[in-house]
Amino acid sequence: MVDTDSGWDGRGGRGSHGTRDTGGTWGMRGARAADAIPDRRVAAPDRGVAIPDRRVASPDRRTALPGRRVAAASLVALAALATGCEPGTATAAPEASPPARPTQAAAPSPTRTAPVTEDAKPRTAPPPSPSASTAAPAPAPDPTTARPDPEPSTAPPPRVLMRTGSESDRVRELQARLRQIGHFGRNPTGYYGSVTADAVRSFQAKRSLPVTGSTDEVTWLRLLAMTGVPEAAELRPPTERPLAAPDERCLKGRVLCISKNSRTLAWMIDGKVVSAMDVRFGSEYTPTREGVFEVFWKSRDHVSTLYDTPMPYALFFSGGQAVHYSADFAANGYGGASHGCVNVRDKKKVAALFGQVRTGDKVVVYW
């Protein structure tokens, strides 16, 4: 706003003759006068607001602005001060080229902020610790959960003393000792066959020994420590199969005591066993009869007229059923059966029996 009472119409900046000062100073004086005479009715600006530098209008005398333009600029500055605008918000005269604005974001207002702390600083990955590569190794695994494999033993295996196919008195002793502790269910024979090998395997497995079926030094020593020295009756019993307890009907007199359960025949006189032997019986279609009988006929070289088969040393006790030697039983064992007779496989024993038994002697067949 222009003060109309000041006597100044804003047309300063020209000489008294209407021409520019050739010395270039009059226009400056006009500008200075305009800057120096504020409106008395406008409150003085805050001393904290700097008065525009008198040299701003024209730093270079040779490029001084015309007096009219300088006066207009001064009036704009005074108007800004009168309206209370913040410093620096006034714009330059339209003819003046505005200064280039920076492309960066405006500086933040000068509000007081808290000092930057370590937590507010941008974090970056810390450099590797110089001792990272030399850090203590992981603890060793618990020896109870991870044990090293045992080294293979270089000790030679124990020497084998007996194996399948061996035949000797030591094998007979082995069988007798195994029978003492329930691993061998037959009478000793002195021959190391499949039955003996199975008995040895059973003993080895129960004692946590290597299960081989052969009797090595370790197995033999362990067996010796657990058993007693076999007696003569244990080493050479009368039959290969253990004798059953005699029926009470066999305890008096002269009796052929025949047990189907143990498959044995015991020749007994007054309750004492004179001899014993293995026997087999008829099949389920031709069973051997059970009960108490008498020997009614003896035939040394008998031949069956019904089946046309030899029946040497026959001792008949019930119809066509008799005790006799059987070559088939001697060859095939219990794989076959008789037609009802009591077969004996030991020819020498049945021959001796045939010479001792009399007609009328008792025969007891039982389970």
C-alpha positions as CSV (number, residue, x, y, z in Angstrom):
1,M,0.0,0.0,0.0
2,V,1.2,3.5,-0.8
3,D,1.0,6.3,1.7
4,T,-0.8,9.2,-0.1
5,D,-0.1,11.7,2.7
6,S,3.7,11.4,2.4
7,G,3.8,13.5,-0.7
8,W,5.6,10.6,-2.5
9,D,3.8,9.1,-5.5
10,G,6.2,6.2,-6.1
11,R,7.6,7.7,-9.2
12,G,11.0,8.3,-7.8
13,G,14.1,7.1,-9.6
14,R,14.2,9.9,-12.3
15,G,16.1,13.1,-12.4
16,S,14.5,16.6,-12.2
17,H,14.6,16.7,-15.9
18,G,13.0,13.3,-16.3
19,T,16.2,11.6,-17.3
20,R,18.3,8.9,-15.6
21,D,21.3,10.1,-13.6
22,T,24.3,9.8,-15.8
23,G,26.4,9.2,-12.8
24,G,24.2,6.2,-12.0
25,T,23.7,7.4,-8.4
26,W,20.5,9.3,-8.5
27,G,18.4,6.3,-8.9
28,M,20.2,4.7,-6.0
29,R,19.4,7.7,-3.9
30,G,15.8,7.5,-4.9
31,A,15.8,3.8,-3.8
32,R,17.6,4.6,-0.7
33,A,15.1,7.4,0.1
34,A,12.2,5.0,-0.5
35,D,13.8,2.4,1.7
36,A,14.6,4.9,4.4
37,I,11.2,6.5,4.8
38,P,8.7,4.0,6.2
39,D,5.1,4.7,6.7
40,R,4.7,6.4,10.1
41,R,1.3,4.7,10.6
42,V,2.7,1.2,10.1
43,A,4.3,-0.4,13.1
44,A,8.0,-0.8,12.9
45,P,9.0,-4.3,11.9
46,D,10.3,-6.7,14.4
47,R,14.0,-6.1,15.1
48,G,14.5,-9.8,14.5
49,V,13.6,-9.2,10.8
50,A,16.5,-7.9,8.9
51,I,16.0,-4.8,6.8
52,P,16.9,-5.6,3.2
53,D,20.4,-4.8,2.4
54,R,20.7,-1.4,0.7
55,R,23.0,-3.0,-1.8
56,V,20.6,-5.7,-2.8
57,A,18.9,-3.5,-5.4
58,S,21.9,-3.2,-7.6
59,P,25.2,-4.8,-6.6
60,D,26.7,-3.6,-9.7
61,R,26.2,0.1,-10.5
62,R,26.3,-0.6,-14.2
63,T,23.3,-2.9,-13.9
64,A,21.2,-0.8,-11.6
65,L,17.5,-1.3,-12.0
66,P,15.4,1.7,-13.0
67,G,14.2,3.8,-10.2
68,R,10.5,2.9,-10.7
69,R,11.2,-0.8,-10.4
70,V,13.3,-0.3,-7.2
71,A,10.6,1.8,-5.7
72,A,8.0,-0.8,-6.5
73,A,10.2,-3.5,-4.9
74,S,10.6,-1.4,-1.8
75,L,6.8,-0.9,-1.6
76,V,6.2,-4.7,-1.8
77,A,8.7,-5.2,1.0
78,L,7.0,-2.6,3.2
79,A,3.6,-4.1,2.5
80,A,4.8,-7.5,3.6
81,L,6.1,-6.1,6.8
82,A,2.8,-4.3,7.5
83,T,0.7,-7.5,7.0
84,G,2.9,-9.6,9.4
85,C,4.2,-12.3,6.8
86,E,7.0,-14.5,7.8
87,P,10.4,-13.3,6.6
88,G,11.4,-14.7,3.3
89,T,7.8,-15.2,2.0
90,A,7.7,-12.0,-0.1
91,T,8.3,-12.6,-3.8
92,A,10.5,-10.4,-6.0
93,A,9.2,-8.1,-8.6
94,P,7.6,-9.9,-11.5
95,E,10.2,-8.5,-13.8
96,A,13.1,-10.0,-11.8
97,S,14.1,-13.6,-12.5
98,P,13.4,-15.7,-9.4
99,P,16.3,-17.6,-8.0
100,A,16.6,-21.2,-8.9
101,R,14.8,-23.4,-6.3
102,P,16.7,-26.4,-5.0
103,T,15.4,-29.8,-6.0
104,Q,16.1,-31.3,-2.6
105,A,13.5,-31.5,0.1
106,A,13.1,-28.4,2.3
107,A,15.0,-28.5,5.5
108,P,12.9,-29.5,8.5
109,S,11.6,-26.9,10.8
110,P,14.0,-25.9,13.4
111,T,12.2,-27.8,16.1
112,R,14.2,-29.4,18.9
113,T,14.7,-33.0,18.5
114,A,16.1,-35.6,20.8
115,P,19.8,-36.4,20.2
116,V,20.4,-39.5,18.1
117,T,21.2,-42.5,20.2
118,E,22.8,-45.7,19.4
119,D,19.4,-47.4,19.0
120,A,18.3,-44.8,16.5
121,K,21.3,-45.2,14.3
122,P,20.9,-47.5,11.3
123,R,22.2,-50.9,12.1
124,T,24.5,-52.7,9.8
125,A,25.8,-56.2,10.0
126,P,28.7,-56.3,12.4
127,P,32.0,-57.4,11.0
128,P,33.0,-60.9,11.7
129,S,34.6,-61.4,15.0
130,P,38.3,-62.0,14.7
131,S,38.0,-64.9,17.0
132,A,35.0,-66.4,15.1
133,S,37.2,-68.8,13.2
134,T,39.0,-69.8,16.4
135,A,35.8,-70.3,18.4
136,A,35.7,-73.3,20.7
137,P,34.6,-76.5,18.9
138,A,31.3,-78.1,19.6
139,P,31.3,-80.5,22.5
140,A,32.0,-84.1,21.7
141,P,29.0,-86.4,21.6
142,D,28.1,-88.3,24.7
143,P,30.1,-91.5,24.8
144,T,27.0,-93.4,25.9
145,T,25.2,-92.5,22.7
146,A,28.0,-92.6,20.1
147,R,30.6,-95.3,20.6
148,P,33.3,-96.0,18.1
149,D,33.0,-99.3,16.3
150,P,35.1,-102.0,18.0
151,E,38.2,-103.0,16.2
152,P,37.9,-106.4,14.5
153,S,39.4,-109.1,16.7
154,T,42.6,-110.6,15.4
155,A,42.5,-113.5,17.8
156,P,42.1,-116.9,16.0
157,P,38.8,-118.7,16.4
158,P,38.6,-121.4,19.0
159,R,39.6,-124.9,17.8
160,V,36.8,-127.2,16.8
161,L,36.9,-130.5,18.7
162,M,33.9,-132.3,17.3
163,R,31.6,-131.7,14.4
164,T,29.0,-133.4,12.2
165,G,30.4,-136.8,11.1
166,S,32.6,-137.3,14.1
167,E,32.4,-140.7,15.9
168,S,34.2,-141.4,19.2
169,D,33.9,-142.0,22.9
170,R,34.2,-138.2,23.4
171,V,31.1,-137.7,21.2
172,R,29.3,-140.2,23.5
173,E,30.4,-138.2,26.5
174,L,29.2,-135.0,24.8
175,Q,25.8,-136.5,24.3
176,A,25.5,-137.8,27.8
177,R,26.5,-134.4,29.3
178,L,24.0,-132.6,27.0
179,R,21.3,-135.1,28.1
180,Q,22.0,-134.2,31.8
181,I,20.9,-130.6,31.3
182,G,18.0,-131.4,28.9
183,H,19.5,-130.6,25.5
184,F,19.8,-134.2,24.2
185,G,16.6,-136.3,24.3
186,R,18.2,-139.7,23.3
187,N,20.6,-142.2,24.7
188,P,24.3,-141.6,23.7
189,T,25.3,-143.4,20.5
190,G,28.9,-142.0,20.0
191,Y,28.0,-140.6,16.5
192,Y,27.8,-136.8,15.8
193,G,24.7,-136.5,13.6
194,S,22.1,-133.9,12.9
195,V,20.4,-134.5,16.3
196,T,23.6,-133.9,18.2
197,A,24.4,-130.8,16.1
198,D,20.9,-129.4,17.0
199,A,21.5,-130.1,20.7
200,V,24.8,-128.2,20.6
201,R,23.2,-125.2,18.8
202,S,20.5,-125.1,21.5
203,F,23.2,-125.2,24.3
204,Q,25.2,-122.4,22.5
205,A,22.2,-120.1,22.0
206,K,21.2,-120.4,25.6
207,R,24.7,-119.5,26.8
208,S,25.2,-116.6,24.3
209,L,27.9,-118.5,22.5
210,P,28.4,-118.4,18.7
211,V,25.7,-120.8,17.4
212,T,27.6,-123.1,15.0
213,G,26.4,-126.6,15.9
214,S,30.1,-127.6,16.1
215,T,31.7,-128.3,19.5
216,D,34.7,-126.0,19.9
217,E,37.0,-125.5,22.9
218,V,34.9,-122.7,24.4
219,T,31.6,-124.7,24.1
220,W,33.2,-127.9,25.5
221,L,34.7,-126.1,28.5
222,R,31.4,-124.4,29.3
223,L,29.6,-127.8,29.1
224,L,32.2,-129.4,31.4
225,A,31.7,-126.7,34.0
226,M,28.0,-127.2,34.1
227,T,27.7,-131.1,34.1
228,G,29.1,-134.1,36.0
229,V,31.2,-137.0,34.7
230,P,28.7,-139.4,33.1
231,E,28.4,-142.9,34.7
232,A,28.6,-146.1,32.7
233,A,24.9,-146.5,32.5
234,E,24.6,-143.0,31.1
235,L,27.2,-143.6,28.4
236,R,25.9,-147.0,27.3
237,P,22.2,-147.4,28.2
238,P,20.4,-150.5,27.0
239,T,18.5,-148.6,24.3
240,E,19.0,-145.5,22.2
241,R,15.7,-144.1,23.6
242,P,15.3,-143.5,27.3
243,L,13.3,-146.2,29.0
244,A,9.9,-145.3,30.4
245,A,8.9,-146.0,34.0
246,P,7.7,-149.6,34.0
247,D,4.0,-150.4,34.3
248,E,3.1,-151.9,37.7
249,R,2.0,-155.1,35.9
250,C,5.7,-155.5,34.9
251,L,7.1,-155.6,38.4
252,K,6.5,-159.3,39.1
253,G,7.7,-162.4,37.3
254,R,9.2,-162.7,33.8
255,V,7.7,-159.9,31.7
256,L,8.2,-158.4,28.2
257,C,7.3,-154.8,29.3
258,I,6.5,-152.8,26.1
259,S,5.8,-149.0,26.2
260,K,4.1,-147.3,23.3
261,N,4.9,-143.9,24.9
262,S,8.7,-144.4,25.0
263,R,8.8,-146.9,22.1
264,T,11.0,-149.3,24.1
265,L,10.9,-152.9,25.2
266,A,12.4,-153.9,28.6
267,W,12.9,-157.6,29.4
268,M,12.4,-157.7,33.1
269,I,12.6,-160.4,35.8
270,D,11.1,-159.6,39.2
271,G,11.1,-155.9,38.6
272,K,14.8,-155.7,37.3
273,V,15.7,-154.8,33.7
274,V,17.7,-157.5,32.0
275,S,17.9,-155.9,28.6
276,A,16.2,-153.2,26.6
277,M,15.8,-152.2,23.0
278,D,14.0,-149.8,20.7
279,V,10.8,-150.9,19.0
280,R,8.1,-149.6,16.7
281,F,4.4,-150.5,16.3
282,G,1.6,-150.8,13.7
283,S,0.0,-147.9,12.0
284,E,-3.4,-146.5,12.8
285,Y,-4.9,-148.9,10.3
286,T,-3.2,-151.9,11.7
287,P,-2.6,-151.0,15.3
288,T,-0.7,-153.1,17.9
289,R,-3.1,-154.4,20.5
290,E,-2.7,-153.3,24.1
291,G,-3.2,-155.3,27.2
292,V,-1.7,-158.3,29.1
293,F,-0.8,-161.3,26.9
294,E,1.4,-164.5,27.0
295,V,4.0,-165.8,24.6
296,F,2.3,-168.7,23.0
297,W,4.6,-169.5,20.1
298,K,8.3,-168.9,19.2
299,S,9.5,-169.1,15.5
300,R,13.2,-168.4,14.8
301,D,13.0,-168.1,11.0
302,H,9.4,-167.2,10.5
303,V,8.0,-165.8,7.2
304,S,4.6,-164.1,7.1
305,T,2.2,-166.1,5.0
306,L,-0.1,-163.0,4.8
307,Y,2.4,-160.4,3.7
308,D,5.2,-162.7,2.5
309,T,7.8,-161.0,4.6
310,P,10.6,-162.5,6.8
311,M,9.9,-162.3,10.6
312,P,13.0,-163.8,12.2
313,Y,13.1,-164.4,16.0
314,A,9.4,-164.1,16.2
315,L,7.7,-164.4,19.7
316,F,3.9,-164.5,19.1
317,F,1.7,-163.1,21.8
318,S,-1.7,-162.2,20.2
319,G,-3.0,-163.9,17.0
320,G,-0.6,-162.9,14.2
321,Q,1.1,-160.2,16.2
322,A,4.6,-160.9,17.5
323,V,7.8,-159.4,18.7
324,H,10.5,-159.9,15.9
325,Y,13.4,-158.4,14.1
326,S,12.6,-156.0,11.2
327,A,15.2,-155.2,8.5
328,D,13.0,-152.4,7.3
329,F,13.0,-150.8,10.8
330,A,16.8,-151.2,10.9
331,A,17.1,-149.4,7.5
332,N,14.4,-146.7,7.7
333,G,13.8,-146.2,11.4
334,Y,10.5,-144.6,12.5
335,G,9.7,-143.5,8.9
336,G,7.6,-146.6,8.5
337,A,5.3,-148.9,10.6
338,S,4.5,-152.5,11.0
339,H,1.3,-154.4,10.3
340,G,0.6,-154.7,14.0
341,C,3.7,-156.5,15.2
342,V,6.4,-155.1,17.6
343,N,9.4,-154.5,15.4
344,V,13.0,-154.6,16.8
345,R,15.9,-153.1,14.8
346,D,18.8,-154.5,16.8
347,K,19.2,-158.0,15.5
348,K,21.7,-159.1,18.2
349,K,19.5,-158.0,21.0
350,V,16.4,-159.6,19.7
351,A,18.3,-162.8,19.0
352,A,19.5,-162.9,22.7
353,L,16.0,-162.1,23.8
354,F,14.6,-165.0,21.7
355,G,17.0,-167.4,23.5
356,Q,15.9,-166.2,27.0
357,V,12.1,-165.9,26.7
358,R,10.0,-169.0,27.3
359,T,6.6,-169.9,26.2
360,G,4.0,-168.7,28.7
361,D,6.1,-165.6,29.8
362,K,3.9,-162.5,30.3
363,V,3.7,-159.7,27.7
364,V,2.4,-156.2,28.8
365,V,1.7,-153.6,26.1
366,Y,0.7,-150.1,27.5
367,W,1.0,-146.4,26.9
